[in-house]
């Protein structure tokens, strides 16, 4: 059997992510709406209960407590209803496995898979900003020497020269001390500015070095993405060319893409393996469905006041059996439909299909693959069927399929003679 190719795997992951995201959004929206509704109901009930309790006299306390109990019980009932709604949605998805694909064109235009490299922003924008240089502090003004005024008048005749000499000496001493202090302060300023300048140079050199390394790493990662995208697009170009001639490798790759588009419910995953025979123009497919034991068996949830618990009612054995069997039949028709519809060139003329599951055989107690359906369908006869109006089991029998009488009970079919021997 062919393995899923690179393009098919990329496409499958994209489709799976889209499906999961849609499911998560729906689930989150439902949960949010339910939670908000429950919370609002509980809040109103609690508010009423508190108001009643506050207003009630001692003799009315029991009535207030009863109101609070009713609010709690209503909240639990809403929880049960919400869980039941979730079950209903799950069963609706399973029951619509076939119909969900009928309104979708399963053809995949290979050119739609062409990719363009998308690069994230540069991760270190902080390194693009140059380091702010230090701002030099202004130096204090240099002091200037101011000689003392000369003694005038009669004072200049009586000891004036001595007093002037003394004043001059003191002025010179004061100036020398002031100038020395200025020199010390100026030197400190200059040393500080020098240290700041050296730190700036070191920081800027480190920034430039880190930026260079970060840019180199980023460029390499971008180049790697470009290389991978270029390789994928080259592979796509080769696929498009090879599909025109219907080569086995190209058809297998394309079918892998088509089937990867087919996203089943998360609780009913289907895996496929396939192989195209160009000589016979036939595609052989094996699809594995989940085992019956993985299916939900609850019918509904109900809050039981007397036990203060949420209990579940169980689907009848017939309902469980019918739903699982219906899903298995639907997977078979869906697989045939999706491949034939997607193959617009009509390269595939016949599909031989096997639907199976992996489970413990109740007869042997050992894990094995148990086949439920084998069918060989020709394109022309299958495409003439209106799948929107069929009963899947009847359609399979119309196609000459061998179908298990009880897939839910893990009753398999005999595949020893192969699909075409049927």
FILO-397445 format. One line per 2 residues: number of its first residue (from 0); for each residue x, y negated, z of C-alpha. Coordinates in steps of 0.05 Angstrom, whole numbers, m for minus. Layout:
N
NUM> X Y Z ~ ...
This chain:
422
0> 0 0 0 ~ 23 m70 m15
2> 44 m116 41 ~ 19 m187 46
4> 67 m233 8 ~ 96 m298 32
6> 44 m342 m2 ~ m12 m297 23
8> 15 m299 94 ~ 21 m375 93
10> m49 m381 66 ~ m76 m330 117
12> m45 m369 174 ~ m75 m434 149
14> m145 m403 141 ~ m140 m368 208
16> m120 m433 241 ~ m178 m469 207
18> m227 m415 229 ~ m201 m414 300
20> m203 m490 303 ~ m275 m490 277
22> m294 m436 327 ~ m259 m471 383
24> m293 m537 366 ~ m361 m503 364
26> m347 m466 429 ~ m321 m529 462
28> m380 m569 438 ~ m430 m518 463
30> m393 m510 529 ~ m389 m586 537
32> m463 m595 521 ~ m482 m539 568
34> m437 m563 623 ~ m462 m634 615
36> m534 m611 616 ~ m523 m565 675
38> m483 m618 712 ~ m536 m671 699
40> m592 m625 721 ~ m554 m604 783
42> m537 m676 798 ~ m609 m699 793
44> m633 m641 835 ~ m578 m653 886
46> m594 m727 887 ~ m667 m712 899
48> m649 m661 952 ~ m602 m710 988
50> m654 m765 984 ~ m706 m719 1012
52> m658 m697 1067 ~ m642 m768 1086
54> m715 m789 1089 ~ m741 m727 1121
56> m751 m723 1195 ~ m728 m662 1234
58> m794 m627 1218 ~ m782 m638 1143
60> m711 m611 1141 ~ m734 m543 1116
62> m767 m576 1056 ~ m703 m613 1040
64> m663 m549 1044 ~ m713 m515 999
66> m704 m570 947 ~ m629 m561 949
68> m637 m486 940 ~ m683 m496 880
70> m631 m542 848 ~ m577 m488 857
72> m622 m434 829 ~ m638 m476 769
74> m565 m487 756 ~ m551 m412 758
76> m610 m399 712 ~ m581 m448 662
78> m515 m413 666 ~ m549 m347 649
80> m584 m380 590 ~ m519 m408 565
82> m486 m340 566 ~ m545 m310 529
84> m539 m365 477 ~ m466 m346 468
86> m486 m274 456 ~ m538 m294 405
88> m487 m335 367 ~ m438 m276 368
90> m490 m227 342 ~ m512 m277 288
92> m440 m280 262 ~ m434 m205 259
94> m502 m197 226 ~ m482 m249 173
96> m415 m218 153 ~ m440 m207 82
98> m484 m268 73 ~ m429 m314 99
100> m387 m301 37 ~ m442 m304 m16
102> m445 m380 m18 ~ m370 m386 m24
104> m331 m382 m89 ~ m276 m332 m72
106> m233 m352 m131 ~ m167 m382 m109
108> m134 m431 m157 ~ m60 m414 m148
110> m43 m487 m161 ~ m82 m506 m99
112> m28 m470 m59 ~ 27 m516 m84
114> 59 m549 m25 ~ 95 m614 m10
116> 144 m622 46 ~ 118 m661 105
118> 171 m688 151 ~ 159 m710 222
120> 182 m780 243 ~ 255 m788 262
122> 257 m762 334 ~ 304 m815 362
124> 277 m883 342 ~ 311 m910 405
126> 378 m900 371 ~ 359 m945 313
128> 358 m1007 357 ~ 427 m1038 365
130> 453 m1047 436 ~ 439 m1117 461
132> 505 m1155 468 ~ 520 m1187 535
134> 507 m1261 543 ~ 571 m1296 569
136> 559 m1337 631 ~ 579 m1411 626
138> 645 m1427 661 ~ 643 m1477 718
140> 669 m1546 697 ~ 743 m1558 712
142> 751 m1608 768 ~ 788 m1673 753
144> 835 m1711 798 ~ 810 m1778 824
146> 865 m1821 858 ~ 844 m1862 918
148> 829 m1935 909 ~ 886 m1983 925
150> 881 m2025 988 ~ 865 m2097 970
152> 868 m2163 1005 ~ 906 m2175 1070
154> 903 m2101 1087 ~ 952 m2089 1031
156> 1004 m2132 1068 ~ 998 m2095 1134
158> 1011 m2021 1125 ~ 973 m2017 1061
160> 1025 m1977 1024 ~ 1029 m1925 1078
162> 954 m1915 1080 ~ 952 m1910 1005
164> 1007 m1858 1004 ~ 972 m1818 1057
166> 905 m1822 1021 ~ 940 m1803 956
168> 973 m1743 988 ~ 906 m1719 1017
170> 871 m1729 950 ~ 924 m1690 915
172> 920 m1634 966 ~ 844 m1631 962
174> 848 m1631 886 ~ 900 m1576 886
176> 855 m1532 931 ~ 794 m1548 889
178> 830 m1533 824 ~ 858 m1468 852
180> 787 m1447 873 ~ 763 m1465 803
182> 818 m1422 772 ~ 799 m1363 816
184> 725 m1371 798 ~ 741 m1379 725
186> 785 m1318 726 ~ 729 m1277 758
188> 680 m1302 705 ~ 728 m1283 650
190> 741 m1214 678 ~ 667 m1201 687
192> 653 m1223 615 ~ 710 m1178 591
194> 682 m1119 629 ~ 612 m1133 600
196> 642 m1137 530 ~ 679 m1071 538
198> 616 m1037 565 ~ 577 m1064 506
200> 628 m1037 457 ~ 626 m968 491
202> 550 m966 492 ~ 546 m988 419
204> 599 m937 398 ~ 560 m883 436
206> 495 m904 403 ~ 526 m902 334
208> 556 m834 347 ~ 490 m806 375
210> 452 m837 317 ~ 499 m805 267
212> 490 m736 299 ~ 415 m743 305
214> 409 m768 233 ~ 451 m710 209
216> 408 m660 246 ~ 344 m692 221
218> 369 m694 149 ~ 389 m620 153
220> 320 m602 180 ~ 286 m642 125
222> 330 m610 73 ~ 313 m541 101
224> 239 m558 95 ~ 249 m583 24
226> 287 m519 6 ~ 233 m475 35
228> 177 m513 0 ~ 216 m512 m65
230> 225 m437 m59 ~ 152 m427 m44
232> 131 m470 m104 ~ 180 m433 m149
234> 150 m367 m125 ~ 81 m396 m140
236> 103 m416 m211 ~ 126 m345 m223
238> 61 m318 m195 ~ 20 m361 m242
240> 60 m337 m302 ~ 58 m264 m281
242> m17 m266 m268 ~ m29 m282 m341
244> 1 m214 m359 ~ m30 m178 m300
246> 34 m150 m270 ~ 24 m107 m209
248> 67 m151 m164 ~ 30 m214 m184
250> m39 m182 m175 ~ m20 m154 m108
252> 4 m223 m86 ~ m59 m257 m111
254> m105 m206 m78 ~ m66 m217 m14
256> m82 m291 m19 ~ m156 m277 m33
258> m164 m229 25 ~ m126 m276 71
260> m180 m327 56 ~ m232 m279 82
262> m234 m297 156 ~ m280 m254 198
264> m307 m270 267 ~ m253 m270 320
266> m288 m213 356 ~ m293 m172 292
268> m226 m178 258 ~ m215 m138 194
270> m146 m118 169 ~ m133 m95 98
272> m80 m60 57 ~ m83 m54 m19
274> m47 m32 m81 ~ m59 m48 m154
276> m48 2 m209 ~ m38 m36 m274
278> m44 26 m317 ~ m113 43 m289
280> m132 m30 m277 ~ m154 m6 m208
282> m144 m36 m140 ~ m142 11 m80
284> m162 m22 m14 ~ m165 4 57
286> m200 m41 107 ~ m196 m27 181
288> m254 m51 224 ~ m255 m57 300
290> m274 5 339 ~ m345 8 367
292> m317 2 437 ~ m296 m70 424
294> m368 m92 410 ~ m409 m129 462
296> m467 m88 490 ~ m506 m140 529
298> m574 m162 505 ~ m585 m221 551
300> m565 m250 618 ~ m613 m266 675
302> m604 m298 742 ~ m632 m256 799
304> m650 m301 857 ~ m657 m247 909
306> m584 m225 897 ~ m557 m293 877
308> m522 m261 817 ~ m526 m261 742
310> m542 m193 713 ~ m542 m168 642
312> m592 m126 605 ~ m561 m77 556
314> m577 m69 483 ~ m611 m4 467
316> m568 51 438 ~ m604 43 372
318> m592 m32 370 ~ m518 m22 383
320> m514 33 331 ~ m552 m7 278
322> m511 m71 288 ~ m444 m35 284
324> m464 7 224 ~ m492 m55 190
326> m427 m92 201 ~ m387 m34 172
328> m432 m31 110 ~ m427 m106 102
330> m351 m106 105 ~ m350 m55 48
332> m394 m97 2 ~ m360 m162 23
334> m292 m133 5 ~ m315 m111 m64
336> m351 m177 m77 ~ m293 m222 m56
338> m242 m186 m100 ~ m285 m180 m162
340> m309 m253 m157 ~ m238 m279 m145
342> m210 m241 m205 ~ m235 m288 m260
344> m188 m257 m311 ~ m222 m189 m300
346> m154 m156 m291 ~ m184 m109 m239
348> m236 m63 m271 ~ m246 m15 m213
350> m238 m18 m138 ~ m230 45 m96
352> m247 25 m25 ~ m240 59 43
354> m269 30 107 ~ m239 59 170
356> m224 45 243 ~ m171 66 291
358> m199 101 352 ~ m196 162 395
360> m231 218 359 ~ m284 244 407
362> m275 313 378 ~ m199 318 387
364> m186 266 441 ~ m128 239 400
366> m120 170 368 ~ m129 172 293
368> m157 135 233 ~ m230 152 223
370> m259 137 154 ~ m331 112 151
372> m339 95 77 ~ m305 112 11
374> m330 84 m54 ~ m305 73 m125
376> m339 12 m156 ~ m334 m10 m228
378> m333 m85 m241 ~ m390 m88 m291
380> m439 m47 m250 ~ m422 m81 m184
382> m426 m152 m211 ~ m496 m137 m236
384> m521 m129 m164 ~ m554 m187 m129
386> m523 m181 m60 ~ m569 m234 m30
388> m628 m187 m34 ~ m599 m118 m18
390> m598 m70 39 ~ m523 m56 44
392> m531 19 59 ~ m576 27 m1
394> m527 m10 m45 ~ m470 34 m23
396> m510 96 m39 ~ m529 65 m106
398> m454 59 m120 ~ m444 132 m103
400> m407 118 m38 ~ m395 170 15
402> m420 138 80 ~ m415 162 152
404> m481 180 183 ~ m460 150 249
406> m401 101 249 ~ m419 79 320
408> m410 150 344 ~ m343 153 307
410> m369 205 259 ~ m321 204 201
412> m326 228 129 ~ m284 278 92
414> m231 241 51 ~ m189 302 34
416> m211 300 m39 ~ m199 226 m47
418> m247 170 m67 ~ m254 189 m141
420> m272 262 m126 ~ m338 240 m94
